[in-house]
Amino acid sequence: MNLKNFVLESYDEMVNKVTWPKFSSLQNSAVLVLVASLIFALFIGVVDLGFENIMTWFYDLF
């Protein structure tokens, strides 16, 4: 199989055989990922702040 056939078959598959999602579905998924990422980042930030305070308290004991 040469490069030209590969490119033509790949193009045909992308145009005729792939089911592409609707734009509204992509927007909903993007919003969901954004919200989940922010919640996860806030959670990690709170845990990090807690560990920092615990370690500071522990090191101040000695």
C-alpha positions, 0 to 999 in steps of 0.5 A: 500500500503506498502513501497515496492510497493510505491518504485517500482511504484515511480521508474517505474513512474520516468523511464517510464512516466517522460519526462526529458529535454535534456542536452542542454535545461538545459544548456540554462536554467541555463545560463538564470537563471545566467544572470537574477540573476546577473542583479537582484543583480546589480539592487538591489545593485544600489538601495541599494547604492542610498538609503544609499547615500540619508539617509547619506545626510538626516542625515547629514542635522541634 
